[in-house]
Amino acid sequence: MKDKPKDIPDQKQPIPGSEEKMHPQPVIIRKNYRGSEKLKNKVALITGGDSGIGRSVAVHFAREGADISIIYLSEDEDALITKSLVEAEGRECLIIAGNIQDKKFCDSAVAKTKKKFGTINILVNNAAEQHEADTLEELDLSLMEESFRTNVFGMFYITKKVVPEMKAGDSIINTTSVTSYRGSDHLMDYSSTKGAVTAFTRSLSLNLADRKIRVNGVAPGPIWTPLIPSTLENVSKFGKKTALGRVGQPSEVGPAYVFLASEDASYITGNVIHINGGDFVNT
């Protein structure tokens, strides 16, 4: 348990947060994780790939043999570190800064990825934002719109542009959340957007089944990422009410994306893997 600390000290960062300023540092990949070329010579495009779950997915994919394109908002330091981690695995990494709320930017980012690598085999829609509100009256509707523009509209923009580049056997993986299933009294905007992500995952899987493009999701519970200290209060309590009694690490989420992107999951589409430490109803 040494690499999975139960205790997180209270801390606060401005949105969108920086992984390098977090204490303790998130665990990105297990030291004993061994790649087996499950994604050899594949190309993956990951939104929100600069830190947290996105960084973990990028490094896991690279260790499995994939080249990576990362879209991120503005966290240049985090993105450059992720790029170096991918390159340390012997793979190439393209980093693209911009706001996925902007359809023109999304179109450009996909075009840059295609130009760099020639194809896109795996899309991970992972970028997200959230805004805490204790009551409905306190919910800032302008911030709620921001959440939907990032978490839902941005996902549609990217996916609509990527799908024509895909072929049979390729894969889309959307990051939804445990809050899509159990709700959240203080993250009403976020949980609502994640409900939309879950519904989109299931609907798109049906739409693309004839093309043999699989669409699945991962629903993390409380995972230690920059989103947490930049958006939540009382961080020290985060994850404590799960059955396992602790926050989860990105390293415990990344392998699920490898599985869903690989041939091992060739008969799985329209499904969601739940990684929540037993966070069913009460975190």
Wavefront OBJ file of the C-alpha trace (Angstrom):
o trace
v 0.000 0.000 0.000
v 3.050 2.269 0.067
v 2.264 3.701 -3.376
v -1.454 4.117 -2.577
v -1.625 6.570 0.348
v -4.864 6.636 2.312
v -4.293 10.113 3.725
v -4.416 13.212 1.507
v -3.688 16.571 3.172
v -6.065 19.447 2.508
v -4.850 21.610 -0.377
v -6.251 24.001 -2.938
v -5.251 25.012 -6.455
v -6.748 27.346 -9.060
v -8.661 25.721 -11.916
v -7.644 23.685 -13.953
v -4.964 22.507 -11.479
v -1.412 21.267 -11.923
v -0.289 17.720 -11.269
v 3.219 18.877 -10.359
v 1.828 20.903 -7.437
v -0.156 18.050 -5.925
v 0.869 16.391 -2.672
v 1.279 13.501 -2.716
v 2.005 13.095 -6.398
v -0.475 10.828 -8.204
v 0.778 7.364 -9.143
v 0.690 7.223 -12.950
v 1.779 3.657 -13.687
v 2.877 0.748 -11.498
v 6.595 0.125 -11.481
v 5.934 -3.548 -12.239
v 3.502 -2.923 -15.122
v 4.873 -4.750 -18.148
v 3.666 -3.954 -21.633
v 3.017 -6.780 -24.087
v 2.511 -4.886 -27.373
v -1.283 -4.947 -27.014
v -1.420 -1.627 -28.911
v 1.660 -1.981 -31.095
v 1.820 0.683 -33.824
v -1.596 2.092 -32.925
v -2.234 5.845 -32.699
v -4.270 7.214 -29.804
v -5.783 10.685 -29.423
v -6.471 11.575 -25.784
v -8.291 14.701 -24.620
v -7.243 15.930 -21.200
v -4.112 13.838 -21.661
v -1.684 16.125 -19.866
v -2.336 14.906 -16.317
v -4.304 12.608 -14.047
v -6.190 9.788 -15.714
v -5.303 11.123 -19.165
v -1.579 11.019 -18.398
v -1.900 7.521 -17.003
v -3.715 6.358 -20.137
v -1.059 7.952 -22.354
v 1.820 6.258 -20.547
v 0.061 2.875 -20.407
v -0.770 3.076 -24.107
v 2.828 4.016 -24.914
v 4.161 1.088 -22.904
v 1.847 -1.110 -24.959
v 3.323 0.252 -28.207
v 1.066 3.149 -29.236
v 1.995 6.640 -30.399
v 0.090 9.394 -28.624
v -1.546 12.719 -29.449
v -2.643 14.763 -26.441
v -5.125 17.624 -26.325
v -4.985 19.829 -23.239
v -6.256 23.260 -22.211
v -3.286 25.316 -20.969
v -1.177 23.254 -18.572
v 2.033 23.364 -20.625
v 4.316 22.062 -17.860
v 2.135 19.027 -17.223
v 1.809 18.338 -20.956
v 5.559 18.471 -21.529
v 6.128 16.047 -18.660
v 3.578 13.642 -20.116
v 5.279 13.964 -23.499
v 8.625 13.060 -21.926
v 7.066 10.065 -20.157
v 5.612 8.785 -23.434
v 8.919 9.305 -25.237
v 10.721 7.453 -22.436
v 8.624 4.447 -23.479
v 10.092 4.717 -26.978
v 6.978 6.196 -28.604
v 6.153 9.550 -30.206
v 3.929 12.147 -28.560
v 2.228 15.185 -30.093
v 0.861 17.780 -27.655
v -1.832 20.259 -28.741
v -3.026 23.107 -26.506
v -6.515 24.533 -26.895
v -10.111 24.555 -25.739
v -12.329 21.689 -26.928
v -15.365 23.940 -26.445
v -14.275 25.413 -29.792
v -15.305 23.191 -32.707
v -12.737 24.769 -35.044
v -9.985 23.927 -32.579
v -11.241 20.328 -32.343
v -11.215 20.017 -36.112
v -7.688 21.421 -36.236
v -6.412 19.128 -33.468
v -7.724 16.028 -35.234
v -6.201 17.225 -38.528
v -2.824 17.796 -36.844
v -2.920 14.304 -35.367
v -3.777 12.771 -38.745
v -0.991 14.752 -40.433
v 1.559 13.692 -37.808
v 0.713 9.992 -37.575
v -1.303 9.214 -40.689
v -4.228 7.664 -38.816
v -6.178 7.555 -35.546
v -7.031 4.119 -34.121
v -8.070 4.982 -30.578
v -9.971 8.004 -29.261
v -10.152 8.663 -25.530
v -12.634 11.406 -24.613
v -11.345 12.249 -21.167
v -11.244 16.057 -20.766
v -13.698 17.360 -18.168
v -14.441 20.109 -15.709
v -16.682 20.349 -12.659
v -17.974 23.021 -10.283
v -19.079 22.366 -6.722
v -22.365 23.772 -5.373
v -23.999 22.797 -2.092
v -27.515 23.805 -3.167
v -29.376 24.274 -6.424
v -29.697 27.974 -5.596
v -25.909 28.248 -5.404
v -25.392 26.518 -8.749
v -23.838 29.030 -11.160
v -25.660 28.497 -14.458
v -22.836 30.042 -16.483
v -20.406 27.531 -14.966
v -22.927 24.767 -15.612
v -22.868 25.739 -19.290
v -19.076 25.600 -19.234
v -19.236 22.046 -17.878
v -21.589 20.954 -20.644
v -19.525 22.680 -23.331
v -16.370 20.871 -22.208
v -17.693 17.502 -21.056
v -20.418 16.971 -23.656
v -20.136 19.326 -26.629
v -16.355 18.974 -26.811
v -16.729 15.206 -26.816
v -19.190 15.417 -29.718
v -16.946 17.786 -31.693
v -13.870 15.569 -31.363
v -15.695 12.292 -31.970
v -17.559 13.567 -35.034
v -14.234 14.547 -36.617
v -12.344 11.384 -35.619
v -14.853 8.704 -36.630
v -14.390 9.178 -40.407
v -10.677 8.439 -39.892
v -11.377 5.126 -38.144
v -11.714 1.637 -39.531
v -12.956 -1.751 -38.356
v -11.237 -2.777 -35.141
v -10.649 0.766 -33.920
v -11.966 1.931 -30.581
v -13.504 4.892 -28.742
v -13.343 5.077 -24.949
v -15.241 7.757 -23.024
v -14.499 8.724 -19.428
v -17.793 8.857 -17.574
v -18.071 8.713 -13.757
v -19.571 6.920 -10.798
v -21.670 10.089 -10.420
v -23.470 9.185 -13.642
v -24.955 6.232 -11.764
v -25.372 7.409 -8.164
v -25.646 11.173 -8.645
v -23.889 13.789 -6.534
v -25.560 16.318 -4.250
v -22.693 18.812 -4.623
v -21.660 18.139 -8.250
v -24.990 18.481 -10.000
v -23.513 19.916 -13.202
v -20.732 17.334 -13.445
v -22.914 14.307 -12.690
v -25.455 15.473 -15.262
v -22.786 15.785 -17.951
v -21.445 12.353 -17.088
v -24.929 10.921 -17.429
v -24.882 12.332 -20.948
v -21.477 10.742 -21.576
v -22.806 7.344 -20.507
v -25.865 7.669 -22.759
v -23.691 8.829 -25.677
v -21.385 5.850 -25.184
v -24.233 3.366 -25.407
v -25.924 5.156 -28.308
v -22.755 5.581 -30.357
v -21.837 1.934 -29.829
v -25.077 0.964 -31.563
v -24.551 3.522 -34.306
v -21.030 2.337 -35.134
v -21.559 -1.401 -34.682
v -21.945 -2.015 -38.418
v -18.556 -0.372 -38.974
v -16.996 -2.642 -36.319
v -15.806 0.369 -34.312
v -16.235 -0.375 -30.624
v -17.375 2.295 -28.153
v -17.039 1.797 -24.406
v -16.572 3.809 -21.233
v -14.743 3.863 -17.931
v -16.522 5.180 -14.830
v -13.942 6.160 -12.214
v -14.851 6.799 -8.607
v -12.725 9.115 -6.438
v -9.353 9.231 -8.220
v -6.493 11.536 -7.169
v -6.100 13.942 -10.110
v -5.616 17.735 -10.490
v -9.385 18.113 -10.920
v -9.801 17.365 -7.216
v -7.698 20.031 -5.432
v -8.702 22.613 -8.046
v -12.476 22.143 -7.667
v -13.326 20.547 -4.313
v -13.151 21.582 -0.678
v -12.124 19.222 2.163
v -9.794 17.217 -0.057
v -8.539 15.244 2.946
v -11.910 13.448 3.090
v -11.897 12.547 -0.595
v -12.395 8.813 -1.128
v -12.583 7.954 2.572
v -16.166 6.681 2.359
v -15.442 4.060 -0.275
v -15.447 0.416 0.750
v -11.651 0.375 0.390
v -11.373 3.492 2.527
v -8.996 5.497 0.333
v -8.659 7.554 -2.799
v -7.775 5.724 -6.016
v -4.719 6.389 -8.160
v -4.584 6.974 -11.939
v -2.389 3.864 -12.169
v -5.408 1.841 -11.051
v -7.527 3.235 -13.891
v -5.161 3.286 -16.884
v -5.087 -0.499 -17.460
v -8.844 -0.546 -18.045
v -8.373 1.727 -21.045
v -5.659 -0.586 -22.374
v -8.046 -3.515 -22.113
v -10.901 -1.724 -23.865
v -8.630 -0.431 -26.640
v -7.025 -3.812 -27.290
v -8.090 -6.957 -29.103
v -8.751 -8.516 -25.692
v -12.017 -6.540 -25.668
v -13.002 -7.400 -29.249
v -16.470 -8.585 -28.160
v -17.187 -5.659 -25.850
v -19.042 -2.538 -26.980
v -21.556 -0.215 -25.328
v -20.271 -1.175 -21.874
v -18.703 0.675 -18.960
v -15.991 -0.536 -16.594
v -16.498 0.708 -13.037
v -13.336 1.521 -11.067
v -14.532 3.043 -7.830
v -13.099 1.296 -4.776
v -16.594 0.272 -3.742
v -17.988 3.810 -4.102
v -21.537 2.786 -4.878
v -23.776 5.328 -3.176
v -22.096 7.280 -0.426
v -18.854 9.050 -1.288
l 1 2 3 4 5 6 7 8 9 10 11 12 13 14 15 16 17 18 19 20 21 22 23 24 25 26 27 28 29 30 31 32 33 34 35 36 37 38 39 40 41 42 43 44 45 46 47 48 49 50 51 52 53 54 55 56 57 58 59 60 61 62 63 64 65 66 67 68 69 70 71 72 73 74 75 76 77 78 79 80 81 82 83 84 85 86 87 88 89 90 91 92 93 94 95 96 97 98 99 100 101 102 103 104 105 106 107 108 109 110 111 112 113 114 115 116 117 118 119 120 121 122 123 124 125 126 127 128 129 130 131 132 133 134 135 136 137 138 139 140 141 142 143 144 145 146 147 148 149 150 151 152 153 154 155 156 157 158 159 160 161 162 163 164 165 166 167 168 169 170 171 172 173 174 175 176 177 178 179 180 181 182 183 184 185 186 187 188 189 190 191 192 193 194 195 196 197 198 199 200 201 202 203 204 205 206 207 208 209 210 211 212 213 214 215 216 217 218 219 220 221 222 223 224 225 226 227 228 229 230 231 232 233 234 235 236 237 238 239 240 241 242 243 244 245 246 247 248 249 250 251 252 253 254 255 256 257 258 259 260 261 262 263 264 265 266 267 268 269 270 271 272 273 274 275 276 277 278 279 280 281 282 283
